[in-house]
Amino acid sequence: MPYRLRRLFRSKKQQSHSSADQKKKTPLGTSLKDNLKEFKKRTGNSSDVVIRTLTTGGMQWEAAVVYIDGIVDNTSIDEFLLEPLLKLQVPVSPVQQQDIPDYIAEQVIALGGIEPVLDWETLFEAVTIGRAVLFIDGALKALSVSTIGGERRAVEEPPTEISIRGPREGFTESIRTNTAMVRRRIKNPNLRVKTMKIGRQTKTNVEIMYLEGVADEKVVEEVHRRLKQTDMGSILDSGYIEELIEDQPSSPFPTIHFTERPDSAAGNILEGRVAVFVDGSPFILHMPAVFIQFFQSVDDYYSRSYIASSLRMLRIMVFLISLYAPATYVAATTFHQEMIPTQLLIVLSAQREAVPFPALIEAFIMEMTFEVLREAGIRMPKAVGQTVSIVGALVIGQAAVQAGIVSPAMVIIVAITAIASFTTPSYSMAIAARLIRFFLMVIAASFGFYGLILSFIMITAHLCSLRSFGVPYMAPLAPFIPADFGDSIIRLPWWKAKERPRLISGENNVREADDLKPEAPGTQSIRKQRKNTGDLNED
């Protein structure tokens, strides 16, 4: 279902939920004892909830600090919150009971990010993200202090996007760490970050990052609008967001690109794309996305242009092989034996003489077997998974050939297809090809090469009909934009890539200056320079 239709169905639900959330807000009380009693009741006396009662202001003010253990920085709470409160004496000028929180926030607490809390909903929202809340007896409001911490995974090399020459750091599950890694690469004050919370139960932090003046404002507004209209109870990963905001969720081809590398995220933002960060997920979404983007690797931008262009064309060719190799074999052996060379046809016929199944069933058996082995290798422990995949493929393939279930040629075709599928840099595009491959084999067994040609036309028409946040999916091929062709199937040298993609970036399309082409000085200029410096004797 297109995104616009889904948005109409969600609008009424979202309005009802927002109005209900506004009615739910319950103000805090002034009694510390009653507030703590209500807090314990709502948290169900959970064992990880810490309540620290104390007296401050020269034993005159009753107070309490509440927080959740494990998601706070205990050092900040002990040294910059509890210790100053315990050492606080009665101020020289008397402070009214209702002004005590303001006095403590301005004069006592040595932490940043202090916010007033007036209702229970805001209080629990602060506590559940790792902030500490300070209650003061007799005050109408509490104080929320930024003490977010806890154990987090360290920055490591991303396992899904291996680079030979590029940086070795990848995103983590901390949204602030992820945005900081992009900030270190784009030292530009125009880099904008917008924050929102999605998920009625999880209240997940979602941030939009873009470069103002480079990104298209219409795309930024559309991304923000789609995120605001997502009405779900929980958001645990960026995959939730991707499925909710993409244009064509029924299409097997992905229309949103994701990455685990900060350098890749920074490069896409510099081109004019919008990045979406989800707290708790190391995968960052990019939009809009185009088809050719899923065959680009980060190593393409760290290598020389002709090497990167050759590898890109190789990936596209191998992608077509992984998509059509089994179907082509089924069509040739079933309908079009005259297109196979005579000697090869004799060999194939001799191999298939003892096979009791048609070519389609034979291909299905081998493809399903390999998919099972691949899935088992992923789910099993890392030390055992690769061994099981390799040994299982060899043993099962050899046993199937000896038992006469499949022919040796089919084993070769499936092996080539499997290896070819691993060359696609994007996992979402590779798994789309794995699904379409089975459909193409059925078409080839039913209509031969005519069906394959028709399926190719249908897939091409479908790709040309897709949009990613208003941008044609097949750009710059359809529509053909010569100015954007320099970073599509091929990659031109940096000194020649003077403009950003026109359909993706906003009005600012200029990327590089005009005089970046390196030129080696000629012999005459070298002699002239040496002569001027006195290094070359005149005759």
Helices and strands as residue ranges (DSSP letters): H 3-24, H 32-43, E 49-56, E 61-68, H 74-77, I 78-82, H 83-87, G 97-99, H 100-107, E 115-117, H 120-128, E 132-136, E 142-145, H 175-185, E 191-198, E 204-211, H 217-228, H 238-245, E 257-259, H 262-271, E 274-278, E 284-287, G 291-295, G 298-301, H 305-334, G 337-339, H 342-351, G 352-354, H 359-379, H 382-402, H 408-421, H 427-447, H 449-465, E 467-468, E 471-472, G 482-484, H 523-533
